[in-house]
Amino acid sequence: MNDTLGRYQPYNTVFHRLDSRVKLVGLIIMMVAVFLPYGRTEAYADYANLLVYGGIFLILFVFTLLSRTSFITLFRSLKAVWLMVFFLLAINIFMPTKSGGEIAFTIGSRITVYYVTIINLAYIFLRLVLVLMMTDIFTSTTKPMEMTSALEWLFWPLKLIRVPVHKFAMAISLALRFIPTLMEETKRIMKAQASRGVDYQQGRFREKVKALISLIIPLFMTAFLTSGDLADAMEARGYDPDSRRTRYRTYHWGFCDTAATLLVLAFLSGMICLCIYRFDFTDIFPTAVLPRLAD
């Protein structure tokens, strides 16, 4: 079975059987939790945030095992992120957004790298990994139509002001559905172009740009052709976005959905408490010797 990141995997796990609305709300809550501050003192605030992120990572790792999501595929997809990581590292070194605290090392006599720069980079990277894990679990365990129903249920208050909620929900679900398809098509085109002598790794910058153009143009053509075929297929089946929709399958709320909702509410309550009553990293690990990240 193809284990492309974000593709639905038809397993019979507890996550696959959960109501899509519970999974969607849980995804939103966990994403918000990743971007909240938890540290009290400025000198050790980032350490406290990283500690909370580590706890969230362990929870998501258990969810990954329970949902049978490919953890290796997730980290293979991070190859494209390393360029961004090195770019952010260069920005933080030469144009630091944060300074102060203890010095990690110096480059020459003019450039000073602080520990806060390194921690800030790890901070951004860990956030990215957590968000990718959340979205991968959600898209791998939720069918596109279930995703559309969950999004439509979430946006239902907008119907009061005559917003076409169903169209927005369908567009978002189709976009998420075709991300893994486009990733597969990108790999296929790269292999086909490489067999014709196109090198994406070696050569000068101008040659790499030309090689990238040879990838982007066929990819856009494939995307437009695929979207056209999808539109024709939906029209042939009588799909009308303006007509009143009915459900082929009726989803029933079960005990697992109630238990998952209680767990989501407990997680939300815990994150709110941690955000309001911020803790100090040195209170939990008083003997830990860590560099100060602020003066």
N, C-alpha and C positions, 0 to 999 in steps of 0.2 A: 504494500500500500504506500502511496506517495505521502510523505510526511512533511510537505511544504508548510512553512510557518503560516498560521492563520487559516489553514484549510480545515473544514469540518471533518472530524474523524468519527465514523459511526460505531462507537463502542457502546456497551451497555453498562455504564458506570452510574454512580449516584449523581454525579454532576450532569450527565446527559439526561437523566430523568427529572432533574429539577426544573421548576417553572422558569421560563426565560426572563420573567419580570424580576424574580428574586436575584438571578445572576446579573442582570443589568444594573439594578440598584446597588448590589454589592460591589460591582465593578466601579461605579461612580464614587461610592463612599471610600473605597480603598485608594482610588486615584487622588481624591481630595486629601486623604490622610498622608499621602506621600509628600505633599507640598505644604504641610503645616509645620510650624516651629514648635520644638519641644524643650529646648534648653533654657535654663534660667540665666546663668552668667554668660557674658559675651565671650569670655576667654575659653570656655569649654562647651559652648552651645552646640557647635557642630559635632562634637563627640556624642552629645546626648541624642542629636538627630540621627547620627549614624547607628547608634545603639537601637533606636526604635526601628530604623530601616532594616537592621539585621533581624529583628523579631518578625517584621512583615515578610522578609525574604524566607524565613523558616516556615511561616504559614503558607506562603505561596508554593514553596517546595513540596510541602505535604499535599496541597491541592493538585500540584502537577502529577504527583504519583497516583493520587486517587482518580484523577481524570484520564490517566494514561496518555498525557500530553508528552510529546517528545522534548525532553530537556536538552538533548544534544543539538537538535535542530534549532532551538532558540539561540544557543550560543554560536552556532554556525552563522546565523543571521547577523551576529554582532561584528562580523569581519568588516562590513562596510562602515561601522561606527568608529573604527580605530583612527581613520584619517581625521574625523571630527575631534576625537580625543586629543590627538597631537596638535591640532589646530588650536583647540581651547587651551592646551598647555602652553603653547607659544604666546597666546594672547595674555594669559595670566602671568607669564614670566616678564614679558616686555611691557605690557600695559596692565598691571595688576588692578583688579577691582577692589581687592582687599589687601591691606598691608598692616604691619604691626605684629606684635607677638615675637616669638623666637625665630631666629634665622636658621633655615635648613642648610643652605650652602650659598656660595657666591660664584658668579661667572665673571672672571676678570676682576676689575676693580670698580666697575660701575653698576653691574646688575646684581641685585640681591634677591634671592628666592626665599620666601618665608614658608613656614609650615602650613600657614593658612591657605596658601596657594595650592599646595599638594592636596590638602584635605578638601578644599573646594572642588578640585577636579574629581576626586573620588566621590564626592557628594553628587555631582552632576551625573557621573557614569552610573552610580548605583540607582539613582532615580530613573534613569533611562531603562536599566535592566528590569526594575520592578514594574514599570509601565508596560514593557513588552511582555513580561510574564503574565500580567493581568489580562491584557487583550488577547494573548495567545490562548489562555485557558478559556476565555469567553467564546472566542470565535471557533475554537476546536470542539467545543461541546454544545454549540447552539446552531441549529439549522437556520438557513437564511430566512425562511418564512416565520419561524419562531422569533428571530431577531426583529423582523419587521413588526410583528404583533407587539413585542415588548416596547419597541420605540414608539409605536402608535399609542400604546397605553400610557407611556410616560409623557407624551406631548398632548394628551387629550385636553388639558385646560386651554390650549391655544385654539381649539375648535370654537370656543365661545366668541373669539374675535375673528372667526371665519378664515383661519389659516389652514391651508390644505395639508393637514397633518399626515395623511396617508401618503401623499406624494413625497414629502420630506423623508418619512420613515423608509419608504421603498428605495429612494435614491441613496440614503445612507447605507442600508443593508446591501444593496447591489455594489456599492463602492467597496465595502468591506469584503464582500464575497469575491470580487475580482482582483483584489490585491494579490493573493497567492497565485491566481491564474497568470497575471502579468509577470510575477516573479519567475514562474516556470517558463514563460515565453521569452523573458530576458535571457535566461540561461541557455535556452535552445538557440536563440539568435547568436549569442556569443560563441557557442560551439560551432555553429555554421560559419560564422565569419572567421573564426580561428582556423577552420579547415581550409579557408580560402587565402590564408596568409596574413590576416589582420592580427596584429599584436597589441593587446591592451596594456601590457606591462612595460615593455621596453620601448626605446625610442625617445625622441625629443618631445617637447611639450606640444608643438604644432602637430606632430604625428599622432600623439595621443588624442588631441582634439578631433582630428579627422577620423580616428578609430571610434571615438565616442559618437560622432555624427552617424557613422555607419551602423551604430546600434540604435540610436534614438529614432531615426526615421522609420525603419521597419517596425519598431515597437509601437510607434504612434499609428502606423497603418494597420497593424494587427489589432490594436485597441479599438479603432474606429470600425473595423470589419466585425469584430466580436460584438460590439455594442449594437451594430446594425442587425446582426443575426439574432441577438437577444430581443430587440424590439419587434422584429418580424415574428419570432416565435410567440411572444406575449400577445401580439395582435391576432395571430392565427388561432390562439386559444380563447379569444374573446375578452381579453383584459381591457377594462375601461376604468381609468383612475378616477373618473368623475362620478361613476355610478356607486350605488350603495353596496358595500362589500359584505359577504357572508363567509362563514368559517366552514371549511371542509372537515376539520377536526376541532373538537371542543376540548380544551385543556382543563383538567380537573385538579383542584388544589388538594394535595395530600399531606400526610404527616411529615414527610421529609421536607416539604416546602415550608411548613410551619417551623420545624426545627431550624432550618437554614435561615429563616427570617429572624428568629430569636438570636441566632449566632451573629447575624449581621448587625442587629440592634445592640448586642453586647459589645461588639467590636467598635461600633460608632460611639457608644457611651465611653468606652475606655480611651479612645483617641481624643474625645472632647475633654475628658478629665486631664489627660496628659498635656493637652494644649493649654488648658486654663491654669492648672496647677503645675507649672513647669518645674522640672527637677534638675538638680545639679549632678553632673557626671561624677564628681568627686564624692557625693553623698553615697553613691552605690559602690564605687570602688575607691575608698579613701587612700589605699596604699598605691594606687596606680600613679606612675610618674609619666606624665604626658606633656609635650610642649604646649605652652600657652599660645593661643591663637589671637590674642588681643592684648594690648598693653593695659 
